[in-house]
């Protein structure tokens, strides 16, 4: 007959201790150690643009994790990567020409987290030099082709990946009676059409009669960018510093069919400030949309040089600085206009400055080979690997750099 053994409490504790039970304070209290924080992975590059057979684009990853970083191109993307692991990689574009701008997603993965940076391979723009896209000096809003078209106090330009250029016109005759802005389109062949802001009282909105409400919502556009889906985003400071009846500061979106909505910020109240958030919970002081990357992240320079980024979901975050790559050519160079010398100055990633176009002896724009004669440039955008579009003196000018 077997004898049942009785274990005392002290004996049980001794046995558990001998096999490791109860030696861990977390196990003794029934809690588990906290999970490891998710890995954050950010990608950066000095440029987002290149040409077929042109310079490679170096992309660097910064990861909060300790694991290896894996790289790959999105399925079907043209070109190659210089490697598949490491903290940086170079994207090499295809050698052969392309018919239109092609977006290339570069994917990095670390610790189960994946992040994508999209760059662009743009068609070869042809010989270097200056050409007129559209416009003449007379301040009037007339559709047409090339020099037969004109613009009424144009303030900003933007370019899309299809080769179209968009011109934002805006002026206010007096503070109590703002004049609605206009949005004009220049096709690659120089044909100019009006998208928003036809003749009063119709105030055409994408070819249709506009409502007074939409005219008010496009009354004081401060800036303009366009994504690769053809959506427009513009900063609106309607009533900046004014009364609650004037509205607030916001970033608005217009679809290719003319549907208008608030992406972020306050439109119906005079609430202004610097506050991160999503949609109408975010706040701007004076939103100046200065650029958009190929992942369609919008970058805004707010009042007092506060840099913000806005996703297409309306998530607003304050950041340390606007990325240099937004306004860089295929080699990472950026450009500024010297109004005194009437020249365009190139700044390399290393900080070296070089005059690449224009001359002090010029008295007006003259098309032709570089250095050429520039208009009085008031705004410019990089529209390709080696192409800039300049706005000045009522003219929109294409500048192709040596490549």
C-alpha positions as CSV (number, residue, x, y, z in Angstrom):
1,X,0.0,0.0,0.0
2,X,1.4,3.3,-1.1
3,X,1.7,6.1,1.5
4,X,0.6,9.6,0.6
5,X,3.2,12.2,1.4
6,X,2.0,15.5,2.9
7,X,4.0,18.6,1.8
8,X,4.2,21.5,4.2
9,X,4.1,25.1,3.0
10,X,7.8,25.5,3.8
11,X,8.7,22.4,1.8
12,X,6.6,23.7,-1.2
13,X,8.4,27.0,-1.2
14,X,11.8,25.3,-1.0
15,X,11.0,23.1,-4.0
16,X,9.8,26.1,-6.1
17,X,12.9,28.0,-5.2
18,X,15.1,25.0,-6.2
19,X,13.6,24.9,-9.7
20,X,13.7,28.7,-10.2
21,X,10.1,29.5,-9.3
22,X,9.6,32.6,-7.3
23,X,13.2,33.9,-7.9
24,X,12.0,36.6,-10.3
25,X,10.0,39.5,-8.8
26,X,8.0,39.9,-12.0
27,X,7.0,36.2,-11.9
28,X,6.2,36.4,-8.2
29,X,3.8,39.3,-8.7
30,X,2.3,37.8,-11.9
31,X,3.5,40.6,-14.2
32,X,5.5,40.4,-17.4
33,X,8.4,42.7,-18.4
34,X,7.2,45.7,-20.6
35,X,7.4,45.1,-24.3
36,X,10.2,46.6,-26.2
37,X,9.3,49.9,-27.9
38,X,8.6,49.8,-31.6
39,X,11.6,50.5,-33.9
40,X,11.5,53.9,-35.6
41,X,13.1,54.2,-39.0
42,X,13.6,57.4,-41.0
43,X,15.1,57.9,-44.5
44,X,16.7,61.0,-45.9
45,X,18.5,62.1,-49.1
46,X,20.0,65.3,-50.4
47,X,17.9,65.0,-53.6
48,X,14.8,63.3,-54.8
49,X,15.5,63.6,-58.5
50,X,17.7,62.1,-61.2
51,X,17.7,61.4,-65.0
52,X,18.1,58.2,-66.9
53,X,21.8,57.4,-66.9
54,X,22.3,60.3,-64.5
55,X,23.7,60.6,-61.0
56,X,22.8,58.1,-58.3
57,X,20.7,59.1,-55.3
58,X,22.2,58.3,-51.9
59,X,19.7,57.4,-49.3
60,X,20.5,57.1,-45.5
61,X,18.5,55.3,-42.9
62,X,18.4,56.2,-39.1
63,X,17.0,53.4,-37.0
64,X,16.3,53.2,-33.2
65,X,16.8,49.5,-33.3
66,X,20.0,47.4,-33.3
67,X,19.2,45.0,-36.1
68,X,20.5,45.1,-39.7
69,X,18.7,47.4,-42.2
70,X,17.4,45.7,-45.3
71,X,16.9,47.5,-48.6
72,X,14.9,46.8,-51.7
73,X,13.1,48.5,-54.6
74,X,9.4,48.3,-54.9
75,X,8.3,45.5,-57.3
76,X,8.6,46.6,-60.9
77,X,10.5,49.8,-60.2
78,X,13.2,50.7,-62.7
79,X,16.9,51.0,-61.8
80,X,19.0,49.2,-59.2
81,X,20.3,49.5,-55.6
82,X,24.0,49.4,-54.8
83,X,23.4,47.0,-51.9
84,X,20.7,45.3,-49.8
85,X,22.0,45.9,-46.3
86,X,23.6,48.7,-44.3
87,X,22.8,52.2,-43.1
88,X,22.9,53.7,-46.6
89,X,22.4,52.7,-50.2
90,X,22.6,54.4,-53.6
91,X,19.8,54.2,-56.1
92,X,21.1,54.0,-59.7
93,X,18.6,55.0,-62.4
94,X,18.1,53.1,-65.6
95,X,20.5,53.9,-68.4
96,X,17.8,54.2,-71.1
97,X,15.5,57.2,-71.6
98,X,11.9,57.3,-70.3
99,X,8.8,59.0,-71.7
100,X,7.5,60.5,-68.5
101,X,8.5,61.0,-64.9
102,X,8.6,57.7,-63.1
103,X,8.3,57.4,-59.3
104,X,10.6,54.9,-57.6
105,X,9.8,53.7,-54.1
106,X,12.9,52.6,-52.0
107,X,11.9,50.4,-49.1
108,X,14.0,50.0,-45.9
109,X,13.2,47.5,-43.2
110,X,14.5,47.1,-39.6
111,X,13.1,45.3,-36.6
112,X,9.9,44.6,-38.4
113,X,9.4,48.2,-39.3
114,X,9.4,49.3,-43.0
115,X,9.7,52.8,-44.3
116,X,9.5,54.1,-47.9
117,X,11.3,57.0,-49.6
118,X,10.1,57.8,-53.1
119,X,12.4,59.4,-55.6
120,X,11.8,60.3,-59.3
121,X,13.5,59.6,-62.6
122,X,12.6,62.4,-65.0
123,X,12.9,62.5,-68.8
124,X,15.9,64.2,-70.3
125,X,14.9,67.8,-70.8
126,X,17.1,68.5,-73.8
127,X,19.8,71.1,-74.3
128,X,20.6,73.6,-71.5
129,X,19.3,77.1,-71.8
130,X,16.3,79.5,-71.2
131,X,12.9,79.3,-72.9
132,X,9.6,81.1,-72.3
133,X,6.8,78.8,-71.2
134,X,4.1,81.5,-71.1
135,X,3.3,85.1,-70.3
136,X,4.1,88.7,-71.1
137,X,4.6,91.8,-69.1
138,X,1.0,93.2,-69.2
139,X,-0.8,92.5,-65.9
140,X,-3.9,90.8,-67.2
141,X,-5.4,87.3,-67.0
142,X,-5.7,86.0,-70.5
143,X,-5.6,82.4,-71.7
144,X,-3.6,81.5,-74.7
145,X,-0.4,79.9,-75.9
146,X,3.1,81.0,-74.9
147,X,3.5,84.8,-75.2
148,X,-0.1,85.2,-76.2
149,X,-1.2,84.3,-72.6
150,X,-0.7,86.6,-69.6
151,X,-1.0,86.6,-65.8
152,X,-2.6,89.0,-63.4
153,X,-0.2,89.6,-60.5
154,X,1.1,86.0,-60.3
155,X,2.6,85.1,-56.9
156,X,3.6,81.4,-56.8
157,X,4.1,78.5,-59.2
158,X,4.0,74.7,-58.7
159,X,4.8,71.8,-61.0
160,X,3.5,68.2,-61.3
161,X,5.2,65.1,-62.5
162,X,3.4,65.3,-65.9
163,X,5.2,68.5,-66.9
164,X,2.4,70.9,-66.2
165,X,3.1,74.2,-64.3
166,X,0.5,75.9,-62.2
167,X,0.4,79.6,-61.5
168,X,-1.3,81.1,-58.4
169,X,-2.6,84.7,-59.0
170,X,-3.7,86.8,-56.0
171,X,-4.0,90.4,-55.2
172,X,-6.1,92.5,-52.8
173,X,-7.4,95.9,-53.9
174,X,-8.1,96.9,-50.3
175,X,-8.2,95.0,-47.0
176,X,-12.0,95.3,-46.7
177,X,-12.6,93.9,-50.2
178,X,-10.3,91.0,-51.0
179,X,-10.2,89.9,-54.6
180,X,-10.4,86.1,-55.0
181,X,-7.3,84.3,-56.2
182,X,-6.9,82.6,-59.6
183,X,-5.4,79.3,-60.4
184,X,-3.9,78.9,-64.0
185,X,-2.5,75.9,-65.7
186,X,0.4,75.9,-68.3
187,X,0.5,72.6,-70.3
188,X,3.9,71.4,-71.5
189,X,3.3,73.0,-74.9
190,X,2.7,76.4,-73.3
191,X,-1.1,76.4,-73.5
192,X,-2.6,78.4,-70.6
193,X,-6.1,77.8,-69.2
194,X,-7.9,79.1,-66.1
195,X,-8.9,76.5,-63.5
196,X,-10.2,78.8,-60.8
197,X,-11.2,82.5,-60.9
198,X,-12.9,83.3,-64.2
199,X,-14.6,86.6,-65.0
200,X,-17.0,88.0,-62.5
201,X,-19.8,87.3,-61.6
202,X,-19.4,83.6,-62.7
203,X,-16.0,83.2,-61.0
204,X,-15.5,79.9,-62.8
205,X,-14.3,77.0,-60.6
206,X,-12.8,74.3,-62.8
207,X,-14.9,75.4,-65.7
208,X,-18.2,75.7,-63.7
209,X,-20.0,78.5,-62.1
210,X,-18.6,79.1,-58.6
211,X,-20.4,79.8,-55.4
212,X,-19.7,82.8,-53.2
213,X,-18.5,80.4,-50.5
214,X,-15.8,78.8,-52.6
215,X,-14.7,82.2,-53.8
216,X,-14.3,83.2,-50.2
217,X,-12.3,80.0,-49.4
218,X,-9.9,80.9,-52.3
219,X,-9.7,84.5,-51.4
220,X,-6.2,84.7,-49.9
221,X,-4.2,81.7,-51.0
222,X,-0.6,82.1,-49.7
223,X,1.0,79.2,-51.5
224,X,0.5,76.2,-53.7
225,X,1.7,72.6,-54.2
226,X,0.4,69.7,-56.2
227,X,0.8,66.0,-55.6
228,X,1.4,63.2,-58.1
229,X,-2.4,62.4,-58.1
230,X,-3.2,65.9,-59.4
231,X,-4.6,67.2,-56.0
232,X,-3.8,70.8,-55.1
233,X,-3.0,72.0,-51.6
234,X,-2.8,75.7,-50.7
235,X,-2.2,77.7,-47.6
236,X,-5.1,80.0,-46.7
237,X,-4.5,82.9,-44.2
238,X,-7.9,84.4,-44.8
239,X,-8.4,86.8,-41.9
240,X,-4.9,86.4,-40.5
241,X,-4.9,88.7,-37.5
242,X,-8.5,89.7,-38.1
243,X,-11.9,89.1,-36.6
244,X,-13.6,85.8,-36.1
245,X,-15.9,86.5,-39.0
246,X,-13.0,86.4,-41.4
247,X,-12.0,82.7,-40.8
248,X,-8.7,81.2,-39.7
249,X,-5.5,79.8,-41.1
250,X,-5.6,76.4,-42.8
251,X,-4.3,74.1,-45.5
252,X,-6.9,73.2,-48.0
253,X,-7.2,70.5,-50.7
254,X,-8.7,70.7,-54.1
255,X,-9.2,67.5,-56.1
256,X,-8.8,67.4,-59.9
257,X,-12.6,67.7,-60.3
258,X,-12.7,70.8,-58.0
259,X,-13.9,69.3,-54.7
260,X,-12.7,71.6,-51.9
261,X,-12.0,70.5,-48.3
262,X,-9.9,71.4,-45.3
263,X,-6.9,69.2,-44.9
264,X,-5.7,70.7,-41.7
265,X,-6.2,73.8,-39.6
266,X,-9.1,76.1,-38.7
267,X,-11.2,77.6,-41.4
268,X,-14.4,78.7,-39.8
269,X,-12.9,80.5,-36.7
270,X,-10.1,82.9,-36.2
271,X,-8.2,80.4,-34.0
272,X,-4.6,80.6,-35.0
273,X,-1.4,79.3,-33.4
274,X,1.2,76.7,-33.6
275,X,-0.4,73.4,-32.6
276,X,0.2,69.9,-33.9
277,X,-2.7,67.5,-34.4
278,X,-4.9,65.9,-37.0
279,X,-7.3,67.8,-39.3
280,X,-9.1,70.7,-37.7
281,X,-7.4,70.0,-34.3
282,X,-4.2,71.4,-35.8
283,X,-3.4,75.1,-35.9
284,X,-1.4,77.4,-38.1
285,X,-0.4,81.0,-37.9
286,X,0.4,81.8,-41.6
287,X,0.8,78.5,-43.5
288,X,3.2,78.8,-46.5
289,X,3.2,75.5,-48.3
290,X,6.8,75.5,-49.6
291,X,7.1,72.0,-51.1
292,X,5.8,68.4,-51.4
293,X,7.9,65.3,-51.6
294,X,7.2,62.2,-53.8
295,X,5.5,60.5,-50.9
296,X,3.0,63.4,-51.0
297,X,4.1,64.8,-47.6
298,X,3.5,68.6,-47.6
299,X,6.0,70.9,-45.9
300,X,4.8,74.2,-44.5
301,X,6.8,77.2,-43.4
302,X,4.7,78.8,-40.7
303,X,5.1,82.3,-39.1
304,X,8.5,83.0,-37.6
305,X,10.1,80.2,-39.7
306,X,8.4,77.4,-37.8
307,X,8.7,74.3,-40.1
308,X,5.7,71.9,-40.2
309,X,5.0,68.7,-42.2
310,X,1.5,67.6,-43.1
311,X,0.5,64.1,-44.4
312,X,-2.3,63.5,-46.8
313,X,-4.4,62.3,-43.8
314,X,-4.0,65.8,-42.3
315,X,-1.6,64.8,-39.5
316,X,0.5,68.0,-38.7
317,X,3.9,67.7,-37.0
318,X,6.3,70.5,-36.1
319,X,9.8,69.6,-37.4
320,X,13.3,71.1,-37.1
321,X,13.7,72.3,-40.7
322,X,12.3,72.0,-44.2
323,X,14.2,69.2,-46.0
324,X,16.8,70.5,-48.5
325,X,15.9,67.8,-51.0
326,X,12.5,69.4,-51.8
327,X,14.2,72.2,-53.8
328,X,17.3,70.3,-54.9
329,X,18.3,69.2,-58.4
330,X,19.6,65.7,-59.3
331,X,23.0,66.5,-57.7
332,X,21.6,67.9,-54.5
333,X,22.3,71.6,-55.5
334,X,19.8,74.3,-54.4
335,X,19.3,77.7,-56.0
336,X,18.7,81.4,-55.0
337,X,18.2,84.5,-57.1
338,X,20.5,87.5,-56.5
339,X,18.3,90.4,-57.3
340,X,21.1,92.9,-57.3
341,X,23.3,91.0,-59.7
342,X,20.3,89.5,-61.6
343,X,21.9,86.1,-61.4
344,X,20.9,82.6,-60.3
345,X,23.3,81.2,-57.7
346,X,23.8,77.5,-57.2
347,X,24.8,76.1,-53.8
348,X,26.3,72.7,-53.7
349,X,25.7,70.2,-50.8
350,X,29.2,71.2,-49.5
351,X,28.2,74.9,-49.5
352,X,30.1,76.0,-52.7
353,X,28.3,78.9,-54.5
354,X,28.4,79.3,-58.3
355,X,26.6,81.6,-60.7
356,X,24.9,79.4,-63.3
357,X,22.6,81.9,-65.1
358,X,22.0,85.6,-65.7
359,X,24.3,88.6,-65.8
360,X,24.3,92.1,-64.2
361,X,24.2,93.7,-67.7
362,X,20.8,92.2,-68.5
363,X,17.8,94.6,-68.7
364,X,15.1,92.0,-69.3
365,X,14.5,88.3,-70.1
366,X,16.1,86.9,-73.2
367,X,15.7,83.3,-74.2
368,X,18.7,81.3,-75.4
369,X,21.8,79.5,-74.2
370,X,23.2,80.0,-70.7
371,X,24.1,82.2,-68.9
372,X,21.4,84.2,-70.7
373,X,19.3,87.0,-69.2
374,X,16.8,86.3,-66.4
375,X,13.6,88.1,-65.4
376,X,13.3,89.5,-61.9
377,X,12.7,86.2,-60.3
378,X,10.1,86.2,-57.5
379,X,9.6,82.4,-57.2
380,X,11.1,79.2,-58.5
381,X,10.6,75.5,-58.3
382,X,12.7,72.5,-59.3
383,X,10.6,70.6,-61.9
384,X,13.0,67.8,-62.9
385,X,16.5,66.4,-62.5
386,X,18.1,69.4,-64.1
387,X,15.1,71.7,-64.8
388,X,13.9,74.8,-62.9
389,X,10.8,76.9,-63.6
390,X,11.1,80.6,-62.8
391,X,8.4,83.2,-62.3
392,X,9.1,86.9,-62.7
393,X,8.0,90.0,-64.6
394,X,4.7,88.3,-65.5
395,X,6.7,85.5,-67.3
396,X,7.0,81.8,-66.6
397,X,10.4,80.6,-67.8
398,X,12.0,77.2,-68.1
399,X,15.7,76.9,-67.3
400,X,17.5,73.7,-68.2
401,X,20.9,73.3,-66.5
402,X,23.8,71.4,-68.0
403,X,23.5,67.7,-67.3
